[in-house]
Structures are given as C-alpha cells and as structure tokens.
C-alpha cells in the first residue's frame, strides 16, 4: 500500500482552488470589460445628440431675430423662446458631462419639452403674418430646424438603444453583483415627457 504524504493531498486541492479563482477572475474581468464597452457606447451615442442639439440651439437666436422684425409686439413669446433655449443649453451641458445620469437626463427632458412648447407657440403665431411666412430667411431657418429635429430624434433612439443594452447587461445575474461593486450605476434613457416635443415643430409656408 502506497503511503500518500500531505503534499500529495494538498497540492491537487490547491490547484483546484487556483483554477476556480482564475476562472472567477476571468469572468469578473469579462463582465467589467463588457460594461465599460457598453457604457462608452452610450456615451458616444449621446455625443451625437449633443452635436445636433447645439446646432439647434445656435439656430434659435437667428430665428428669433428674423421673427422679431415682424412680431415685435410678441415680446413675451420671443423672450420665452430665448429663456427656454438658454435653459436647454445648460441642461444639455450637464447631460453631456455625464450621459446617463438620472437627474441630468430628467432635467434635459423637461427643458427640451419646454423649449419645444415655446417654439410651437412661436410658429403658431407666425401663421398670422403673411410677410413673415414669405421670408426666404424664415423658410430656410424653419427647414434647418426641422432637419435638425429629425437628426436629434434619430440620435436619441440610438442613445436609448445603447442605454438599454448597458442596463440589461448590468442587471443580469450575477453581473449585477459585480456591477455594483465597480460602480456601474443604472443609466437613464433620454425620454420625452412633453407630447409637443415628440414631433419636430412644423409650419407651412406654402
């Protein structure tokens, strides 16, 4: 009968434990790298939204200046548009600094809804001014704003899809255990609370 020493018994156990630890570390590394990749993906997707929103914010002052010459007595509406635009600029800056942050995205959604509401009122009022409707500058600005709105909507959908993929990955078990350990918090989608903002502002100049 062979004599089995302590090392012959302990060594296989240690090797087995080492293999388990190695596999666990590889799994954790895989989860971590996947979450990093998905988080970077939705951050990059928001960068595309940011580009289009800034484009729209730059167009709005030109729109107000164009309208002002025809609707000078609509001072309150014009001031409301500029105020809503400035609020949206600030909200977007906060969201761009930390895409997916619940508070920042909620504030952006609210400010975008308010901006769309004031723009909608401005376009509705402009219908009563034939000379304004015939203005080449007004038609060009309106076309550019509508095009930009469509690009925002497309970029927002891509962002929301990326956020959903990230959130799904971090919520699956046992990924959620390690996601919490490494600070991968839930990201918030860029939703639209204001029905007015669900459609790009439209105005006919025909």
Secondary structure as GFF3:
##gff-version 3
##sequence-region A 1 206
A	DSSP	alpha_helix	6	68	.	.	.	ID=ss1
A	DSSP	alpha_helix	75	97	.	.	.	ID=ss2
A	DSSP	alpha_helix	102	126	.	.	.	ID=ss3
A	DSSP	alpha_helix	130	133	.	.	.	ID=ss4
A	DSSP	alpha_helix	136	171	.	.	.	ID=ss5
A	DSSP	alpha_helix	175	181	.	.	.	ID=ss6
A	DSSP	three_ten_helix	195	198	.	.	.	ID=ss7
###
